[in-house]
Amino acid sequence: MGDATGGDDGFDADAAPHAHDAGDDRIPLDAPAAEHDPARAAQVGDLARAAMALDEFEMNKAVRSALRQDGVAAAWDQVLVPVLVGVGRKHAATGRYVEVEHLLSAVVSRCLVEVAPPEADFPGWQGRGPVLLACAPEEQHSLPLLALAAALSEAGAARLMLGARVPPSALSAAVERARAHSVFVWSQTAETGDPSWLAELPAARPPLRIVIGGPGWDLDRLPPDVAFAASVSEALDALRVVSRR
């Protein structure tokens, strides 16, 4: 998520890149957290170099190290997203490097899926139904959902990952069958960002909490009580509040 307008940081890893001259083999990086933090700059730089070299071993090493050292939310926002977006910019500027985008996305996805729940219980998440994670109907960009799923797992929260292109009827059925207390829905593009159908999700007791993220949503048309989260951390906070009701 990043800024609510779909900027190049935070949760918006798949946000549309800004084309500019990037003709050499360096990735154009925008990593504000690294500007005054040499350790963070080294993490970002190591991953970027490994990605451009198609060095899968070093990419795995860099991603796993960031997740282990910083936790999912910080690693995603400050290390993984800057490189993912930078590769997207590189492709937009040159028409090349699709193979870099695909391999990097595959490595990041695999490492996020590997995040295991904690051995000890975390307060605030137990005794409730799962958080449902879904893309809006016809939305295919699901990598940010994997980041949130990993962050929830790391925090000890039950979650069900429904993935890309979830029809409203399927999400409604999942809410009822899983007795979910909250849902998170992602929209990447304006074509998938009509939020009106969210008002038709099943009523629940306590009321179902609906949190959304992504640059695709028409925020001026959100139904009442639908919350927008601009980062993984914001989404975790919004969903944690629900779990404490």
HELIX and SHEET records of a PDB file:
HELIX    1   1 PRO A   32  ALA A   34  5                                   3    
HELIX    2   2 PRO A   38  MET A   52  1                                  15    
HELIX    3   3 GLU A   56  ASP A   70  1                                  15    
HELIX    4   4 VAL A   72  ALA A   75  1                                   4    
HELIX    5   5 TRP A   76  LEU A   80  3                                   5    
HELIX    6   6 VAL A   81  THR A   94  1                                  14    
HELIX    7   7 VAL A   98  VAL A  113  1                                  16    
HELIX    8   8 LEU A  143  GLU A  154  1                                  12    
HELIX    9   9 PRO A  168  ALA A  178  1                                  11    
HELIX   10  10 ALA A  190  THR A  192  5                                   3    
HELIX   11  11 SER A  196  GLU A  200  5                                   5    
HELIX   12  12 LEU A  219  ARG A  221  5                                   3    
HELIX   13  13 VAL A  232  SER A  243  1                                  12    
SHEET    1   A 5 ARG A 159  GLY A 163  0                                        
SHEET    2   A 5 VAL A 131  CYS A 135  1                                        
SHEET    3   A 5 SER A 182  TRP A 186  1                                        
SHEET    4   A 5 ARG A 209  GLY A 213  1                                        
SHEET    5   A 5 VAL A 226  PHE A 228  1                                        
END                                                                             
